[in-house]
Amino acid sequence: MSGEESRRHTRKRLEARVWIGGEEQDGTFYLGMRNLSLGGMYLESEFLFEPGEIITIAFDINDGLPPIHLTASVIWASTGKEDPEHRSDLPGMGLEFMSITASDQDRIRVVIGG
């Protein structure tokens, strides 16, 4: 089953800056979001967390409201073309949202058109 077939939620290409803080990290940093769904997002980055790591994220979906804050699990991480699973030509990570409010889901639903 391909990645497209196994996805539970519609994704929308959306570029935004995402604040990241991991449980084991000192400080915080920003990565680039490349797509968003009700269940998660894809972050393009050469810095990769390990699959299974839980991270705290915040991101602005440009809807005039404050940024969305939640926790997410790293589902997969890819170094790019040399990765045998070749999920993307660019390095990055797939995140699954673990704690998201109904109101934040509604905000995302409006932005992605779902």
C-alpha positions as YAML, in Angstrom:
chain: A
units: angstrom
residues:
- id: 1
  name: MET
  ca: [0.00, 0.00, 0.00]
- id: 2
  name: SER
  ca: [1.48, 3.36, -0.98]
- id: 3
  name: GLY
  ca: [1.68, 6.39, 1.33]
- id: 4
  name: GLU
  ca: [-1.13, 8.07, -0.59]
- id: 5
  name: GLU
  ca: [-3.42, 5.05, -0.18]
- id: 6
  name: SER
  ca: [-2.72, 4.66, 3.54]
- id: 7
  name: ARG
  ca: [-3.43, 8.28, 4.47]
- id: 8
  name: ARG
  ca: [-6.48, 8.81, 6.64]
- id: 9
  name: HIS
  ca: [-6.76, 12.56, 6.07]
- id: 10
  name: THR
  ca: [-6.66, 14.86, 3.07]
- id: 11
  name: ARG
  ca: [-3.49, 16.91, 2.92]
- id: 12
  name: LYS
  ca: [-3.06, 20.44, 1.66]
- id: 13
  name: ARG
  ca: [0.19, 22.01, 0.60]
- id: 14
  name: LEU
  ca: [0.76, 24.79, 3.08]
- id: 15
  name: GLU
  ca: [4.06, 26.46, 3.80]
- id: 16
  name: ALA
  ca: [4.46, 27.86, 7.28]
- id: 17
  name: ARG
  ca: [7.02, 28.15, 10.02]
- id: 18
  name: VAL
  ca: [6.63, 25.63, 12.85]
- id: 19
  name: TRP
  ca: [8.07, 26.10, 16.35]
- id: 20
  name: ILE
  ca: [9.46, 22.85, 17.72]
- id: 21
  name: GLY
  ca: [10.50, 21.79, 21.19]
- id: 22
  name: GLY
  ca: [11.40, 18.19, 22.02]
- id: 23
  name: GLU
  ca: [11.42, 16.59, 25.45]
- id: 24
  name: GLU
  ca: [15.18, 16.05, 25.19]
- id: 25
  name: GLN
  ca: [15.96, 19.39, 23.52]
- id: 26
  name: ASP
  ca: [17.59, 22.44, 25.05]
- id: 27
  name: GLY
  ca: [15.84, 25.46, 23.56]
- id: 28
  name: THR
  ca: [13.56, 25.67, 20.59]
- id: 29
  name: PHE
  ca: [13.88, 26.10, 16.85]
- id: 30
  name: TYR
  ca: [11.80, 26.55, 13.71]
- id: 31
  name: LEU
  ca: [11.24, 24.21, 10.77]
- id: 32
  name: GLY
  ca: [9.24, 24.57, 7.56]
- id: 33
  name: MET
  ca: [5.85, 22.91, 7.22]
- id: 34
  name: ARG
  ca: [5.15, 21.70, 3.68]
- id: 35
  name: ASN
  ca: [1.71, 20.12, 4.08]
- id: 36
  name: LEU
  ca: [-1.03, 19.89, 6.67]
- id: 37
  name: SER
  ca: [-3.94, 17.58, 7.41]
- id: 38
  name: LEU
  ca: [-6.38, 17.09, 10.27]
- id: 39
  name: GLY
  ca: [-4.15, 14.34, 11.61]
- id: 40
  name: GLY
  ca: [-0.64, 15.69, 11.12]
- id: 41
  name: MET
  ca: [1.89, 17.46, 8.95]
- id: 42
  name: TYR
  ca: [5.06, 17.05, 6.94]
- id: 43
  name: LEU
  ca: [8.08, 19.10, 8.00]
- id: 44
  name: GLU
  ca: [10.97, 19.64, 5.62]
- id: 45
  name: SER
  ca: [14.25, 19.66, 7.54]
- id: 46
  name: GLU
  ca: [17.76, 18.27, 7.57]
- id: 47
  name: PHE
  ca: [17.46, 18.10, 11.36]
- id: 48
  name: LEU
  ca: [15.46, 14.95, 12.10]
- id: 49
  name: PHE
  ca: [13.88, 13.68, 15.29]
- id: 50
  name: GLU
  ca: [13.70, 9.92, 15.71]
- id: 51
  name: PRO
  ca: [10.45, 8.08, 14.90]
- id: 52
  name: GLY
  ca: [8.51, 7.65, 18.13]
- id: 53
  name: GLU
  ca: [9.77, 10.91, 19.68]
- id: 54
  name: ILE
  ca: [7.12, 13.17, 21.16]
- id: 55
  name: ILE
  ca: [7.56, 16.85, 20.41]
- id: 56
  name: THR
  ca: [5.73, 20.06, 21.24]
- id: 57
  name: ILE
  ca: [4.86, 22.22, 18.25]
- id: 58
  name: ALA
  ca: [3.15, 25.51, 17.49]
- id: 59
  name: PHE
  ca: [2.19, 26.84, 14.07]
- id: 60
  name: ASP
  ca: [0.21, 29.68, 12.53]
- id: 61
  name: ILE
  ca: [-2.24, 28.83, 9.76]
- id: 62
  name: ASN
  ca: [-2.83, 32.50, 8.86]
- id: 63
  name: ASP
  ca: [-6.48, 32.55, 9.86]
- id: 64
  name: GLY
  ca: [-6.19, 35.63, 12.07]
- id: 65
  name: LEU
  ca: [-6.21, 33.58, 15.30]
- id: 66
  name: PRO
  ca: [-3.33, 32.74, 17.64]
- id: 67
  name: PRO
  ca: [-0.96, 29.88, 16.69]
- id: 68
  name: ILE
  ca: [-2.08, 26.29, 17.30]
- id: 69
  name: HIS
  ca: [-0.12, 24.57, 20.09]
- id: 70
  name: LEU
  ca: [-0.08, 20.77, 20.49]
- id: 71
  name: THR
  ca: [2.01, 17.66, 20.92]
- id: 72
  name: ALA
  ca: [2.86, 15.37, 18.05]
- id: 73
  name: SER
  ca: [4.59, 12.05, 17.49]
- id: 74
  name: VAL
  ca: [7.27, 11.63, 14.83]
- id: 75
  name: ILE
  ca: [5.90, 8.84, 12.64]
- id: 76
  name: TRP
  ca: [8.72, 8.72, 10.11]
- id: 77
  name: ALA
  ca: [11.89, 10.59, 9.22]
- id: 78
  name: SER
  ca: [13.65, 10.56, 5.87]
- id: 79
  name: THR
  ca: [17.07, 11.79, 4.84]
- id: 80
  name: GLY
  ca: [15.89, 12.22, 1.25]
- id: 81
  name: LYS
  ca: [16.95, 10.40, -1.90]
- id: 82
  name: GLU
  ca: [19.36, 8.05, -0.17]
- id: 83
  name: ASP
  ca: [16.52, 6.83, 2.06]
- id: 84
  name: PRO
  ca: [15.36, 3.38, 0.82]
- id: 85
  name: GLU
  ca: [11.71, 4.27, 1.48]
- id: 86
  name: HIS
  ca: [12.21, 7.47, -0.56]
- id: 87
  name: ARG
  ca: [9.20, 9.27, 0.90]
- id: 88
  name: SER
  ca: [10.51, 12.58, -0.39]
- id: 89
  name: ASP
  ca: [13.44, 13.88, -2.42]
- id: 90
  name: LEU
  ca: [14.11, 16.27, 0.47]
- id: 91
  name: PRO
  ca: [14.86, 15.40, 4.08]
- id: 92
  name: GLY
  ca: [11.97, 15.74, 6.50]
- id: 93
  name: MET
  ca: [9.57, 14.16, 8.97]
- id: 94
  name: GLY
  ca: [5.95, 13.07, 9.11]
- id: 95
  name: LEU
  ca: [4.19, 14.07, 12.34]
- id: 96
  name: GLU
  ca: [0.92, 12.77, 13.79]
- id: 97
  name: PHE
  ca: [-1.00, 15.07, 16.13]
- id: 98
  name: MET
  ca: [-1.52, 13.57, 19.57]
- id: 99
  name: SER
  ca: [-3.41, 16.31, 21.37]
- id: 100
  name: ILE
  ca: [-5.53, 18.68, 19.36]
- id: 101
  name: THR
  ca: [-8.67, 20.48, 20.44]
- id: 102
  name: ALA
  ca: [-11.91, 20.27, 18.48]
- id: 103
  name: SER
  ca: [-11.72, 24.02, 17.81]
- id: 104
  name: ASP
  ca: [-8.18, 23.69, 16.38]
- id: 105
  name: GLN
  ca: [-9.33, 20.78, 14.21]
- id: 106
  name: ASP
  ca: [-12.14, 23.01, 12.93]
- id: 107
  name: ARG
  ca: [-9.62, 25.76, 12.11]
- id: 108
  name: ILE
  ca: [-7.45, 23.30, 10.17]
- id: 109
  name: ARG
  ca: [-10.51, 21.87, 8.41]
- id: 110
  name: VAL
  ca: [-11.39, 25.35, 7.09]
- id: 111
  name: VAL
  ca: [-7.84, 25.97, 5.85]
- id: 112
  name: ILE
  ca: [-7.45, 22.62, 4.08]
- id: 113
  name: GLY
  ca: [-10.97, 22.71, 2.70]
- id: 114
  name: GLY
  ca: [-12.04, 19.45, 4.33]
...
